[in-house]
Amino acid sequence: ALPASIPFQKAIESGALIDVTPTAKQLGLSFSVTVTKPLWDAGIAPVQTLTSEEQAARLRDVLMAFRLRLAAQSALSPVIDFPALLNFPPNTIPRPFPLLALVQPDEQNQAMITLLLPSEMATTIIPMN
């Protein structure tokens, strides 16, 4: 989990957050997107035997699930829940994997999205006062 006291850039540098913005932009998302290390380990790279192509496909699946959920939203909420269909080797049948997206402003007051596991939510909310 990412403690609230860690600045964004330090979180990227330390590996607590993985910047997936280039892939998100390829899928039509126009803002910065990061994935927490626990989500990466559990959802994108759950086993060491996945190739980088398989990890990239899983990341695209998660980002596309988020994009579809975002398109269905009538109003932007600071927390968006969405399922991604992922398989977990050795099983080949995808199953719903519940995820959250936390929408926060970045340093330039632009939307920044962090995708995370529901269990990480309590430790990720940053007080605004």
C-alpha positions in Angstrom: 0.0 0.0 0.0 1.1 3.6 -0.6 1.3 5.7 2.5 -0.2 9.1 2.0 3.0 10.8 3.0 4.9 9.6 -0.1 5.0 12.2 -2.9 3.8 10.9 -6.3 7.3 11.0 -8.0 8.9 9.2 -5.1 6.1 6.5 -5.3 7.0 6.0 -9.0 10.7 5.9 -8.3 10.4 3.5 -5.4 8.2 1.1 -7.4 5.1 1.6 -5.2 3.3 2.9 -8.3 3.9 1.8 -11.9 3.2 4.5 -14.5 1.1 2.9 -17.3 0.2 6.2 -19.0 1.7 5.4 -22.4 -0.4 2.2 -22.7 -3.5 4.1 -21.3 -3.1 6.8 -24.0 -2.9 4.1 -26.7 -6.3 3.0 -25.5 -7.8 6.5 -25.6 -7.4 7.6 -22.0 -6.3 11.2 -21.9 -4.9 11.4 -18.4 -2.1 9.9 -16.3 -2.7 6.4 -15.1 -0.7 4.5 -12.5 -1.1 1.0 -11.1 -0.2 0.1 -7.5 2.5 -2.6 -7.0 0.1 -4.9 -5.2 -2.3 -4.7 -8.2 0.5 -5.3 -10.6 1.7 -8.4 -8.6 -1.8 -9.8 -8.2 -3.5 -8.9 -11.5 -0.9 -8.1 -14.2 2.0 -10.4 -13.3 0.5 -13.0 -10.9 3.1 -15.6 -11.8 6.7 -15.4 -12.8 6.2 -17.4 -16.0 4.1 -14.8 -17.8 5.9 -13.3 -20.8 6.1 -9.5 -21.2 3.6 -9.8 -24.0 1.1 -11.6 -21.7 1.7 -9.0 -19.0 1.0 -6.2 -21.6 -2.2 -8.0 -22.7 -3.3 -8.2 -19.1 -2.6 -4.5 -18.5 -4.6 -3.7 -21.7 -7.5 -5.8 -20.4 -7.5 -3.9 -17.0 -7.2 -0.5 -18.7 -9.9 -1.3 -21.2 -12.2 -2.6 -18.4 -11.6 0.8 -16.6 -12.2 2.7 -19.9 -15.5 1.0 -20.5 -16.6 1.6 -16.9 -15.6 5.2 -17.2 -17.7 5.6 -20.4 -20.7 4.2 -18.6 -20.4 6.8 -15.7 -22.8 9.7 -15.9 -20.7 11.7 -13.4 -17.1 11.5 -12.4 -16.6 10.1 -8.9 -13.4 10.2 -6.9 -13.6 6.4 -6.5 -14.8 4.1 -9.4 -15.2 0.4 -8.9 -14.9 -1.9 -11.9 -14.3 -5.6 -12.7 -11.7 -6.8 -15.1 -11.9 -10.3 -16.5 -8.5 -12.0 -15.9 -7.4 -15.6 -15.9 -5.0 -16.9 -13.2 -2.7 -19.7 -14.4 -3.0 -22.6 -14.5 -6.7 -21.8 -15.0 -7.4 -20.5 -18.5 -11.0 -19.3 -17.9 -11.1 -15.6 -17.0 -13.0 -14.6 -13.9 -14.1 -11.2 -12.6 -11.3 -9.4 -10.6 -12.7 -6.5 -8.6 -10.7 -3.3 -8.9 -10.9 0.4 -7.9 -9.8 3.6 -9.6 -8.9 6.6 -7.4 -9.3 9.9 -9.2 -7.1 12.7 -7.8 -5.6 15.9 -9.0 -1.9 15.9 -10.0 0.5 18.8 -9.4 -1.0 20.7 -12.4 -4.5 20.1 -11.1 -5.2 17.6 -13.9 -6.9 14.3 -13.3 -4.6 11.5 -12.3 -6.0 7.9 -12.0 -4.5 5.2 -9.7 -5.8 1.7 -10.2 -5.7 -0.4 -7.1 -7.0 -3.4 -5.2 -10.1 -2.8 -3.0 -8.0 -3.8 0.0 -5.6 -0.9 -0.6 -8.2 1.8 -0.5 -8.0 2.7 3.2 -4.2 3.3 3.0 -4.3 5.3 -0.2 -6.7 8.2 0.5 -4.7 11.3 0.9 -6.2 14.0 3.2 -6.9 17.2 1.3 -6.6 19.6 4.3 
